[in-house]
Amino acid sequence: EAARAARQAETGTAPPLAFALYDRDGLVMRRSYGGFSTGERVAVASASKLVAGLTLFTLVRDGLLDLDSTTGDVLGWTGPKRTITLRHLLSFTSGLTPDAPCTSLVDFTLEACVAGIRLRPSVAAPGERFDYGPSHLHVAARMAEVVTGQSWEELFRARVTGPLGLPDDVAFFTAPRQARGTTNPLVAGGLRASLDEYAVLLREVALRGRGVLDLPPGLFAAQARLPFPGAEVGRSPMESLGYPWRYGLTAWLECNTPARGCDVVSSPGAFGFTPWVDHENGYYAVLAMELPHAAGEGASAFAVELQQALRERIPAVLAGR
C-alpha cells in the first residue's frame, strides 16, 4: 500500500499535494504536484493537535499551568471529573465523551461548549481509556483561557504566531474549510495554515525546546512517551487503518516502545495534511494536501501510506547529500 501511494505521487495520479523536508539547518527539499503550492493555506484538520499542544506548552513554560493541573483547580469542576489533569486531556485519556457535538458549532463559545462537555456522561475514569476526539483539547483550551484571561485566538497569536512571525490569519476556526468561527475554535482540528507556515510551527517541536519559543525540553520528552500504558484503547483511527501506534501528548507515537518513548511523532489530519518529526534521523517533514470530505477515511489512509513510504526513503536521501 505504501509503495502504491508513493507511485501515485511520482506518476501524477495522486491528488494535488506538496512535500517539504527539513533538517536542523533548514530546508532540504520541497516538491509540489498537481499545482498544489507550499504557500497554499488549507485546513490541516488533526495536524492542529500538535500545534495546540505547542501552544499549551507555553503556559507550562510560564508556570500558568503544569501537566498535573486539574479541571477542579482551574475550572472549578467537582465530582470525579475534578481530577482530570492537563496530561489526561493532552493524551485523550480524560474519560470525557470524546466527540461532543458543540465543538462544531460556529455560533457558540468555547466556554459554553466546555460547560456542556462537563455535563455529558464520562466513558471512563481519568487515565483508564484512550478515545480520540475533540472534547479533550476543548477543555484544555478553556483551561488556558481561564489562566490567561485571553481567548484561545488571542493567546495563540500572542504566544505562538506572533513570536514566530506568522500572519494573524494562521488561526483556529470552528469550520476551518470556510474559515468561519473564532469564538468556539475547533482546537483539535480547526487550524488553517500553508505547508510553509506549518513548517515554522513544526520546527519548534523538532528542536525540542531550543527554538524561538524556548520551551522546557522535558515537555517534548513527555510528548513522545505514552503517559498511561495501562489505558484501554477505545477509539483509535490509526488502529482502524492498521497502524498499532499509541498516543503521547497531542501526537501519535510511531514506534513499538511507546511506554519508553518514541523518536518519531506525527499528527495526520483527516484531509491528508500530515506532519511528522523524526528525532533519530534528524529531520522533520510536512506532506500537505486538502482532500475532499467525500474521501472519508481514504484521505487519511492515502496520506499515511505515502508518509510511511517517504519515511523509508528519507534517511538515504539525507545520507546521500
KESE-688816 format. One record per residue (C-alpha): z, x, y. Coordinates in Angstrom, 2 decimals, padded with zeros to 5 digits. Each point is the difference from the previous one (the first is absolute). Example, Ala and Ser with C-alpha at 12.3 -4.5 7.8 and 13.67 -1.06 7.14 Angstrom:
2
+---------+---------+---------+
|      up |    east |   north |
+---------+---------+---------+
|  007.80 |  012.30 | -004.50 |
| -000.66 |  001.37 |  003.44 |
+---------+---------+---------+
END
This chain:
321
+---------+---------+---------+
|      up |    east |   north |
+---------+---------+---------+
|  000.00 |  000.00 |  000.00 |
|  000.85 |  002.81 |  002.41 |
| -003.26 |  001.76 | -000.78 |
| -001.90 | -003.25 |  000.58 |
|  001.66 | -000.47 |  003.39 |
| -000.83 |  003.57 |  001.00 |
| -003.65 | -000.44 | -001.03 |
| -000.19 | -003.19 |  002.06 |
|  001.05 |  001.88 |  003.12 |
| -002.39 |  002.88 | -000.68 |
| -003.03 | -002.17 | -000.75 |
|  000.47 | -002.39 |  002.89 |
|  000.78 | -003.04 | -002.16 |
|  003.59 | -000.08 |  001.23 |
|  001.02 | -002.16 |  002.98 |
|  000.12 |  001.63 |  003.45 |
|  002.83 |  002.50 |  000.04 |
|  001.14 |  003.33 |  001.38 |
|  002.10 |  002.86 | -001.33 |
|  001.83 |  002.84 |  001.71 |
|  001.92 |  002.91 | -001.48 |
|  002.55 |  002.09 |  001.89 |
|  002.11 |  003.01 | -000.84 |
|  002.88 |  001.56 |  001.94 |
| -002.46 |  001.51 |  002.49 |
| -001.89 | -003.21 |  000.71 |
| -003.26 | -001.65 | -001.00 |
| -001.72 |  001.36 | -003.11 |
| -002.79 | -002.56 | -000.38 |
| -001.02 | -003.42 |  001.24 |
| -002.63 | -002.24 | -001.61 |
| -001.32 | -003.47 |  000.85 |
| -002.10 | -002.32 | -002.17 |
| -001.85 | -003.19 |  000.78 |
|  000.41 |  000.35 |  003.76 |
|  003.81 | -000.16 | -000.11 |
|  001.42 |  002.19 |  002.80 |
|  003.26 |  001.91 | -000.21 |
|  000.68 | -001.35 |  003.49 |
| -000.44 | -003.64 | -001.05 |
|  003.28 | -001.87 |  000.29 |
|  000.81 | -002.24 | -002.95 |
|  002.84 | -001.93 | -001.60 |
|  001.62 |  002.57 | -002.28 |
|  002.07 | -002.62 | -001.90 |
|  002.71 |  001.59 | -002.14 |
| -000.73 |  003.46 |  001.37 |
|  002.18 | -001.43 |  002.80 |
|  003.07 |  000.47 | -002.20 |
| -000.02 |  003.78 |  000.23 |
| -000.25 | -000.24 |  003.80 |
|  002.80 | -002.55 |  000.14 |
|  002.15 |  002.44 | -001.95 |
| -000.85 |  002.79 |  002.41 |
|  001.04 | -002.24 |  002.90 |
|  003.31 | -000.88 | -001.60 |
|  000.66 |  003.67 | -000.74 |
|  000.06 |  000.63 |  003.77 |
|  003.01 | -002.32 |  000.26 |
|  001.77 |  001.94 | -002.76 |
| -000.82 |  003.20 |  001.88 |
|  001.73 | -001.37 |  003.09 |
|  003.03 | -001.33 | -001.85 |
| -000.78 | -003.64 |  000.75 |
| -000.36 | -000.78 | -003.71 |
|  000.47 |  001.85 | -003.25 |
| -001.31 | -000.74 | -003.46 |
|  003.30 | -001.62 | -000.92 |
|  000.21 | -002.27 |  003.07 |
|  000.47 | -003.56 | -001.23 |
| -001.25 | -003.39 |  001.08 |
|  003.65 | -000.98 |  000.32 |
|  000.74 |  002.76 |  002.49 |
| -003.22 | -000.27 |  002.01 |
| -001.07 | -003.64 | -000.29 |
|  003.33 | -001.66 | -000.69 |
| -001.08 | -001.32 | -003.40 |
|  002.76 | -001.26 | -002.29 |
|  000.32 | -000.66 | -003.71 |
| -001.75 |  002.11 | -002.66 |
| -002.95 |  000.75 |  002.31 |
|  002.32 |  001.84 |  002.42 |
| -000.09 |  003.07 | -002.30 |
| -003.78 |  000.47 |  000.26 |
| -000.65 |  003.45 |  001.47 |
| -002.93 |  001.51 |  001.83 |
| -000.61 |  002.04 | -003.16 |
| -000.34 | -003.22 | -002.01 |
| -002.39 | -001.45 |  002.58 |
| -002.22 |  003.09 |  000.18 |
| -000.21 |  000.19 | -003.80 |
| -000.60 | -003.76 | -000.49 |
|  003.13 | -000.33 | -002.10 |
|  001.94 | -002.26 |  002.39 |
| -000.11 | -002.93 | -002.41 |
| -001.36 | -002.24 |  002.76 |
| -002.84 | -002.42 | -000.67 |
| -002.82 |  002.52 |  000.52 |
| -002.71 | -002.19 |  001.52 |
|  001.53 | -002.34 |  002.59 |
| -002.86 | -002.11 |  001.47 |
|  001.27 |  000.45 |  003.57 |
| -001.17 |  003.64 |  000.01 |
| -003.55 | -001.30 |  000.54 |
|  000.75 | -002.46 |  002.83 |
| -001.59 |  001.08 |  003.28 |
|  001.89 | -002.41 |  002.28 |
|  003.42 |  001.16 | -001.15 |
|  002.45 |  002.81 |  000.67 |
|  001.21 |  002.73 | -002.28 |
|  003.59 | -001.06 |  000.77 |
| -000.65 | -003.59 | -001.09 |
| -001.86 |  001.08 | -003.12 |
|  002.83 |  002.31 | -001.09 |
|  002.52 | -002.80 |  000.59 |
| -002.07 | -002.06 | -002.43 |
| -000.25 |  002.82 | -002.52 |
|  003.79 |  000.22 | -000.01 |
|  000.23 | -003.64 | -001.10 |
| -002.45 |  000.30 | -002.89 |
|  001.50 |  000.51 | -003.47 |
|  000.26 |  003.56 | -001.28 |
| -001.89 |  001.04 | -003.11 |
|  002.48 |  002.76 | -000.92 |
|  003.01 |  001.91 |  001.26 |
| -000.80 |  002.94 |  002.30 |
| -001.27 |  003.02 | -001.92 |
| -000.63 | -001.86 | -003.24 |
| -003.66 | -001.03 |  000.30 |
| -003.17 |  001.30 |  001.67 |
| -002.32 | -002.64 |  001.47 |
| -002.92 |  001.00 |  002.20 |
| -000.36 | -002.27 |  003.01 |
|  000.36 | -000.25 |  003.79 |
|  003.47 | -001.54 |  000.35 |
|  001.89 |  003.27 | -000.44 |
| -001.65 |  001.83 |  002.88 |
|  000.26 | -003.06 |  002.23 |
|  003.77 |  000.20 | -000.34 |
| -000.01 |  003.77 |  000.52 |
| -002.05 | -000.44 |  003.18 |
|  002.43 | -002.61 |  001.28 |
|  002.84 |  002.47 | -000.56 |
| -001.99 |  002.45 |  002.14 |
| -000.45 | -002.60 |  002.74 |
|  003.72 | -000.76 |  000.07 |
|  001.20 |  003.60 |  000.24 |
| -002.59 |  000.96 |  002.65 |
| -000.11 | -003.20 |  002.04 |
| -003.81 |  000.26 | -000.14 |
| -002.67 | -001.99 | -001.79 |
| -001.76 |  001.66 | -002.92 |
| -003.10 |  000.35 |  002.20 |
|  001.99 |  001.74 |  002.74 |
|  001.91 |  002.36 | -002.24 |
| -003.11 |  000.94 | -002.02 |
| -001.75 |  000.92 |  003.24 |
|  002.99 |  001.88 |  001.42 |
|  000.94 |  001.86 | -003.17 |
| -003.28 |  000.59 | -001.81 |
| -003.35 | -000.66 |  001.67 |
|  001.17 |  001.20 |  003.43 |
|  001.35 |  003.38 | -001.13 |
| -003.04 |  000.49 | -002.24 |
| -002.45 | -000.80 |  002.80 |
| -001.55 | -003.02 | -001.71 |
| -001.32 | -003.03 |  001.92 |
|  002.27 | -002.99 |  000.50 |
| -002.33 | -002.22 | -001.99 |
|  000.77 |  001.96 | -003.16 |
|  002.50 | -002.71 | -000.76 |
|  001.42 | -002.48 | -002.50 |
| -001.24 | -003.59 |  000.01 |
|  000.79 | -003.14 | -001.98 |
| -003.71 | -000.50 | -000.71 |
| -001.41 |  003.52 |  000.18 |
| -003.63 | -000.83 | -000.78 |
| -000.06 | -002.16 |  003.12 |
|  002.47 |  002.22 |  001.95 |
|  002.15 | -003.10 |  000.61 |
|  003.76 | -000.39 |  000.22 |
|  002.47 |  002.60 |  001.24 |
|  003.27 | -001.94 |  000.15 |
|  000.14 | -000.27 | -003.80 |
| -001.84 |  003.14 | -001.09 |
| -000.76 |  000.39 | -003.70 |
|  001.88 |  003.28 | -000.29 |
| -000.99 |  000.46 | -003.63 |
| -003.72 | -000.52 |  000.58 |
| -000.99 | -000.70 |  003.60 |
| -000.98 |  003.38 |  001.45 |
| -003.43 |  000.53 |  001.56 |
| -001.19 |  003.60 |  000.27 |
| -003.06 |  002.14 | -000.58 |
| -000.11 |  002.76 | -002.59 |
|  000.27 |  002.60 |  002.78 |
|  003.02 | -001.77 |  001.51 |
|  001.70 | -000.54 | -003.32 |
| -000.40 |  003.68 | -000.86 |
|  002.18 |  000.87 |  003.01 |
|  002.74 | -002.22 | -001.45 |
| -000.46 |  001.33 | -003.53 |
|  000.32 |  003.58 |  001.20 |
|  003.64 | -000.72 |  000.87 |
|  000.64 | -000.97 | -003.63 |
| -001.91 |  003.03 | -001.27 |
|  002.08 |  002.36 |  002.17 |
|  003.25 | -001.54 | -001.31 |
|  001.88 |  000.09 |  003.27 |
| -001.63 |  003.01 |  001.62 |
| -002.45 | -002.02 |  002.05 |
|  000.04 | -001.41 |  003.50 |
|  002.60 | -002.64 | -000.88 |
|  002.50 |  002.63 | -001.21 |
|  001.44 | -002.09 | -002.83 |
|  002.68 |  001.05 | -002.51 |
| -001.69 |  001.63 | -003.02 |
|  002.50 | -001.68 | -002.32 |
| -001.57 | -003.36 |  000.78 |
| -003.29 |  001.13 | -001.48 |
|  001.76 |  001.32 | -003.09 |
|  001.57 | -003.45 | -000.34 |
| -003.36 | -001.66 |  000.62 |
| -001.57 |  001.84 | -002.93 |
|  002.76 | -000.85 | -002.49 |
|  000.73 | -003.23 | -001.87 |
|  003.31 | -001.18 |  001.50 |
|  001.07 | -002.44 | -002.74 |
| -001.36 |  001.23 | -003.35 |
|  001.68 | -002.79 | -001.91 |
| -001.56 | -002.81 |  002.02 |
| -002.12 | -002.51 | -001.88 |
| -003.66 | -000.01 |  001.03 |
| -001.05 | -003.45 |  001.14 |
| -003.09 | -000.39 |  002.17 |
| -001.99 |  003.26 | -000.04 |
| -003.67 | -000.05 |  001.03 |
| -000.53 |  003.55 | -001.20 |
|  001.32 | -000.86 | -003.44 |
| -002.36 | -002.97 | -000.10 |
| -002.86 |  002.44 |  000.71 |
|  001.09 |  002.21 | -002.90 |
|  001.93 |  002.66 |  001.96 |
|  003.65 |  000.45 | -001.08 |
|  001.06 |  001.34 |  003.39 |
|  003.42 | -000.80 |  001.41 |
|  000.97 | -000.41 |  003.65 |
|  002.04 |  002.20 |  002.32 |
|  000.65 | -000.81 |  003.66 |
| -003.13 | -001.80 |  001.29 |
| -002.22 |  002.07 | -002.30 |
| -001.38 | -000.07 | -003.52 |
|  001.02 |  002.99 | -002.11 |
| -002.97 |  001.37 | -001.91 |
|  001.72 |  002.00 | -002.75 |
|  001.81 | -000.35 | -003.31 |
|  003.37 |  001.22 |  001.32 |
|  000.82 | -002.43 |  002.83 |
|  003.78 |  000.23 | -000.42 |
| -000.20 |  003.77 |  000.64 |
| -002.61 | -000.36 |  002.74 |
| -003.78 |  000.09 |  000.35 |
| -002.37 |  002.33 |  001.81 |
| -002.55 | -002.76 |  000.63 |
|  000.83 | -003.10 |  002.04 |
| -002.48 | -002.69 |  000.98 |
| -000.33 | -003.42 |  001.63 |
| -003.19 | -001.84 | -001.09 |
| -000.92 | -003.17 |  001.84 |
| -001.45 | -003.28 | -001.22 |
| -003.26 |  000.51 |  001.95 |
| -000.54 |  003.49 | -001.45 |
|  001.51 |  002.24 |  002.71 |
|  001.84 |  002.69 | -001.99 |
|  001.99 |  002.95 |  001.43 |
|  001.86 |  002.58 | -002.07 |
|  001.82 |  003.31 |  000.29 |
| -000.08 |  002.69 | -002.69 |
|  002.81 |  002.44 |  000.74 |
| -000.68 |  002.12 | -003.09 |
| -003.57 |  000.77 |  001.02 |
|  000.74 |  000.10 |  003.72 |
| -002.23 | -002.76 |  001.35 |
| -000.10 | -003.58 |  001.21 |
| -002.95 | -002.37 | -000.04 |
| -001.17 | -003.43 |  001.09 |
| -002.56 | -002.21 | -001.72 |
| -000.94 | -002.67 |  002.55 |
| -001.75 | -003.32 | -000.51 |
|  000.56 | -003.68 |  000.72 |
| -001.29 | -002.08 | -002.88 |
| -000.13 | -003.81 |  000.27 |
|  002.73 | -002.36 | -001.17 |
| -002.41 | -001.21 | -002.68 |
|  000.26 |  003.35 | -001.75 |
|  003.57 | -000.86 | -001.01 |
|  001.68 |  002.58 | -002.23 |
| -003.41 |  001.58 | -000.49 |
|  000.32 |  001.64 |  003.42 |
|  003.22 |  001.75 | -000.95 |
| -001.34 |  000.87 | -003.43 |
| -003.17 |  001.56 |  001.42 |
|  001.88 |  001.97 |  002.67 |
|  002.71 |  001.31 | -002.29 |
| -002.53 |  000.98 | -002.67 |
| -001.96 |  001.91 |  002.61 |
|  003.19 |  001.59 |  001.33 |
|  000.89 |  001.18 | -003.50 |
| -003.45 |  001.52 | -000.44 |
|  000.36 |  001.80 |  003.31 |
|  003.47 |  001.25 | -000.94 |
| -001.55 |  001.71 | -003.02 |
| -002.61 |  001.80 |  002.10 |
|  001.86 |  000.94 |  003.16 |
|  001.99 |  003.00 | -001.34 |
| -003.26 |  001.69 | -000.97 |
| -001.50 | -000.75 |  003.42 |
|  003.00 |  001.56 |  001.73 |
|  000.00 |  003.02 | -002.32 |
| -003.72 |  000.60 |  000.52 |
|  000.04 |  000.16 |  003.79 |
+---------+---------+---------+
END
